[in-house]
Amino acid sequence: MTAARALGIVLLAAGGAVRYGSAKQLVAIDGEPLVRRVAREALRVSPWVTVVIGAYREDVEVALEGLPLDTAFHAGWPSGMGGSLAFGVRRLRERHPELTGVTVCLCDQPALGAAQLQALADAAAPDRIVAADYGDGVVGVPCLFPSRFFHELDLLHGPEGARSLLALYADQVQALPMPEARIDIDTPDDYERWRTGSGRPGSLARRSA
């Protein structure tokens, strides 16, 4: 990894999964815990991966065992995704001061893989954010922020996450077509539709990352 492209990944896996009713981080996707699946794909793109954990801490740590990544427990996870994201970016920067950009991922998007994350990395530039285009003009996570936005990421708190910055800096966002990012597992019904292939789970309206 060159100094000009010192890109890391923050994977958010701290939430309590209230709508799912249990640890959706651990639901099996092709026999593998969802959080491990996404983390493994992230490691194919960058060796610098920080997974922010909170609820279900011990179980998520077990699910990630053996992967060469950083797991960071955020005690303030109940306050919302914004605080968890700010915490994860600070942690990644502390470990890798040469960081020039960070990709923000969620652990509940089973259709995302290294190809989509690599597309974000390939489009990285110091003067723009790169974000997934879900279609119909909606952009969201995963998204990549260059270092000039680190201060704004550090100020995030409460439930407002990366989407708030994508809206604030809309004129500086490059949208990459990524229909796979539409799919998330938010409820048991979402998981069942994904598992059986009977429909596309996910709700664009609730994406607050």
C-alpha positions in Angstrom: 0.0 0.0 0.0 1.6 3.3 -1.1 1.5 6.4 1.0 -0.8 8.0 -1.6 -3.3 5.2 -1.2 -3.2 4.4 2.5 -6.8 3.4 2.7 -8.5 1.7 5.7 -11.9 0.3 6.4 -14.2 0.8 9.4 -16.8 -1.9 9.8 -19.7 -1.1 12.1 -21.0 -4.1 14.0 -21.9 -2.5 17.4 -25.6 -2.2 17.2 -28.2 -4.0 19.4 -30.2 -5.2 16.3 -33.5 -4.2 18.1 -35.6 -4.9 15.0 -34.0 -8.2 14.4 -34.5 -9.3 18.1 -31.2 -10.9 18.5 -27.6 -10.6 17.2 -28.0 -10.2 13.4 -24.2 -9.9 13.3 -24.1 -13.7 13.8 -26.8 -14.9 11.4 -25.4 -17.6 9.0 -24.8 -16.6 5.4 -23.6 -19.7 3.5 -22.6 -21.2 6.8 -20.6 -18.2 8.0 -21.5 -15.5 10.5 -22.6 -12.3 8.6 -20.0 -10.1 10.4 -17.2 -12.5 9.6 -18.3 -12.7 6.0 -18.2 -8.9 5.5 -14.9 -8.5 7.5 -13.2 -11.2 5.4 -14.2 -9.5 2.2 -13.0 -6.2 3.6 -9.6 -7.7 4.3 -9.3 -8.7 0.7 -9.2 -4.9 -0.1 -7.2 -3.5 2.8 -5.1 -4.9 5.5 -6.2 -2.1 7.8 -9.7 -3.1 9.0 -11.2 -2.0 12.3 -14.4 -3.6 13.4 -16.4 -1.6 16.0 -18.2 -3.8 18.4 -20.6 -3.1 21.2 -23.7 -5.2 21.8 -23.1 -9.0 21.8 -19.4 -8.2 22.3 -18.1 -11.6 23.3 -20.1 -13.5 20.6 -19.0 -11.1 17.8 -15.4 -11.4 19.0 -15.6 -15.2 18.7 -17.1 -14.9 15.2 -14.1 -12.8 14.2 -11.4 -15.0 15.7 -8.4 -15.7 13.5 -8.9 -12.8 11.2 -6.0 -10.3 11.0 -8.0 -7.3 12.0 -8.6 -4.9 14.9 -11.7 -5.3 17.0 -12.5 -2.2 19.0 -15.2 -2.2 21.7 -17.1 1.1 21.9 -18.7 1.4 25.3 -20.9 4.3 24.0 -22.5 2.2 21.3 -26.1 2.6 22.7 -25.8 6.4 21.9 -26.0 5.6 18.2 -24.2 4.8 15.0 -22.6 8.3 14.7 -20.6 7.9 17.8 -19.5 4.4 16.8 -18.3 5.6 13.5 -16.4 8.5 15.0 -14.8 6.1 17.5 -13.8 3.6 14.7 -12.2 6.3 12.6 -10.2 7.6 15.5 -9.1 4.1 16.3 -8.0 3.4 12.8 -6.1 6.7 12.6 -4.3 6.0 15.9 -3.1 2.7 14.6 -2.2 4.0 11.1 -1.3 7.7 11.2 -0.5 7.6 7.5 -4.1 6.9 6.7 -5.3 8.9 3.6 -8.9 7.6 3.4 -11.4 5.4 5.2 -14.2 3.3 3.8 -17.3 3.0 6.0 -19.1 -0.4 5.9 -22.0 -2.0 7.8 -22.0 -5.6 8.8 -25.6 -6.3 7.6 -25.1 -6.1 3.8 -24.7 -9.7 2.7 -24.5 -9.0 -1.1 -21.4 -6.8 -0.7 -18.0 -8.2 -1.4 -14.5 -7.3 -2.2 -15.4 -6.3 -5.7 -17.7 -3.5 -4.6 -15.2 -2.3 -1.9 -12.4 -2.4 -4.4 -14.4 -0.2 -6.8 -14.7 2.4 -4.0 -10.9 2.3 -3.4 -10.1 2.5 -7.1 -12.2 5.7 -7.3 -10.6 7.3 -4.3 -9.4 10.9 -4.7 -8.3 13.5 -2.1 -11.1 16.0 -3.1 -14.2 13.9 -3.1 -16.3 11.3 -1.2 -17.1 8.1 -3.1 -20.4 6.4 -2.2 -22.6 3.5 -3.2 -25.5 4.5 -5.5 -28.5 2.3 -4.6 -30.5 3.6 -7.6 -33.3 6.2 -7.8 -30.8 8.9 -6.7 -30.2 7.3 -3.3 -26.6 7.1 -2.1 -25.2 5.6 1.1 -22.9 3.1 2.6 -20.4 1.7 1.8 -18.7 5.0 1.2 -15.1 6.3 1.2 -14.0 9.5 2.8 -10.6 11.1 2.1 -8.6 12.5 4.9 -10.0 16.0 4.4 -13.2 14.8 5.9 -11.7 13.1 9.0 -12.6 16.1 11.2 -16.2 15.9 10.2 -16.3 12.2 10.9 -14.7 12.8 14.3 -17.6 15.1 15.2 -20.4 12.6 14.5 -22.5 11.5 17.4 -25.9 10.1 18.2 -27.9 8.2 15.5 -26.6 10.4 12.6 -23.9 8.5 10.7 -22.2 8.8 7.3 -25.4 9.6 5.5 -25.6 13.0 7.2 -22.2 13.9 5.7 -23.2 12.5 2.3 -26.1 14.9 2.4 -24.2 17.9 3.7 -21.4 17.5 1.0 -23.6 16.2 -1.8 -21.8 18.3 -4.3 -18.6 16.6 -3.4 -19.9 13.0 -3.7 -19.1 10.7 -6.6 -21.8 8.0 -6.8 -20.9 4.5 -7.9 -23.7 2.3 -9.1 -23.9 -0.5 -6.5 -27.4 -2.1 -6.4 -26.0 -4.8 -4.1 -25.8 -2.2 -1.3 -29.6 -2.0 -1.3 -29.8 -5.4 0.4 -29.6 -5.4 4.1 -30.7 -7.7 6.9 -32.7 -5.7 9.3 -35.5 -8.2 10.4 -35.9 -12.0 10.6 -38.1 -11.7 7.5 -35.3 -10.0 5.6 -33.0 -12.9 6.6 -35.5 -15.5 5.5 -36.0 -13.8 2.1 -32.2 -13.7 1.6 -31.8 -17.3 2.8 -34.5 -18.7 0.5 -33.9 -16.3 -2.4 -37.6 -15.5 -2.3 -37.1 -11.7 -2.5 -34.9 -8.8 -1.9 -34.6 -7.7 1.8 -33.7 -4.3 3.0 -35.2 -0.9 3.5 -33.6 2.2 2.1 -35.6 4.4 4.4 -34.0 3.2 7.5 -30.3 3.5 6.4 -28.7 5.9 8.8 -25.1 4.9 8.6 
